[in-house]
């Protein structure tokens, strides 16, 4: 017997670093993610998630990043 959940939500936190050559500055900070994966059948699924990150750099500069991902997952 095999049980496959239709919806698989997830959350996460992480440390991020970015270096921008155009302004010659590095940023570091923390981000949080939230998303879900929906099963289409036993082999394929759809995945969506969003990450929000706030980072600080030199001279009290700040950067905020919002990233939205989507994709198709499959077993191989």
C-alpha positions as CSV (number, residue, x, y, z in Angstrom):
1,X,0.0,0.0,0.0
2,X,1.3,3.5,-0.9
3,X,-0.1,6.8,0.4
4,X,0.6,9.9,-1.5
5,X,-0.5,13.2,-0.1
6,X,-2.2,15.6,-2.6
7,X,-0.7,18.8,-1.0
8,X,2.7,19.0,0.7
9,X,3.2,22.4,2.3
10,X,6.6,23.5,3.7
11,X,8.4,26.4,5.3
12,X,12.1,27.2,5.7
13,X,14.6,29.7,6.9
14,X,18.1,30.4,5.6
15,X,21.2,32.6,5.5
16,X,21.8,34.4,2.2
17,X,24.7,36.4,0.8
18,X,24.7,38.6,-2.4
19,X,27.5,40.5,-4.0
20,X,26.6,43.2,-6.6
21,X,29.4,44.2,-8.8
22,X,27.5,47.3,-10.1
23,X,27.6,48.9,-6.7
24,X,30.7,47.0,-5.4
25,X,28.9,46.0,-2.2
26,X,28.2,42.7,-0.4
27,X,25.0,42.0,1.5
28,X,24.2,39.2,4.0
29,X,21.1,38.4,6.0
30,X,18.3,35.9,6.7
31,X,15.3,34.9,4.7
32,X,12.1,32.9,5.2
33,X,10.4,30.6,2.6
34,X,6.9,29.2,2.3
35,X,5.6,27.0,-0.4
36,X,3.7,23.9,-1.4
37,X,3.9,20.9,-3.7
38,X,0.8,19.4,-5.3
39,X,0.9,15.9,-6.6
40,X,-0.5,15.4,-10.1
41,X,0.1,11.7,-10.2
42,X,2.6,9.2,-8.7
43,X,5.5,10.6,-10.9
44,X,4.8,14.3,-11.4
45,X,4.0,17.3,-9.2
46,X,3.8,21.1,-9.3
47,X,5.9,23.1,-6.8
48,X,5.4,26.8,-5.8
49,X,7.3,28.7,-3.2
50,X,8.2,32.3,-2.2
51,X,11.3,33.5,-0.4
52,X,11.5,36.9,1.4
53,X,15.0,38.0,2.5
54,X,16.3,41.1,4.2
55,X,20.0,41.8,4.1
56,X,22.4,44.4,5.3
57,X,25.6,45.7,3.8
58,X,28.4,48.2,4.5
59,X,27.6,51.8,5.5
60,X,24.1,50.8,6.8
61,X,22.9,49.9,3.3
62,X,20.0,47.4,3.1
63,X,18.6,45.1,0.5
64,X,15.3,43.3,0.4
65,X,14.7,40.4,-2.0
66,X,11.4,38.7,-2.8
67,X,11.7,35.6,-5.0
68,X,8.9,33.5,-6.4
69,X,9.6,30.1,-7.9
70,X,7.4,27.6,-9.7
71,X,8.2,24.4,-11.4
72,X,7.4,20.8,-12.3
73,X,8.8,18.0,-10.2
74,X,9.3,14.4,-11.3
75,X,10.8,11.2,-10.0
76,X,13.7,9.6,-11.8
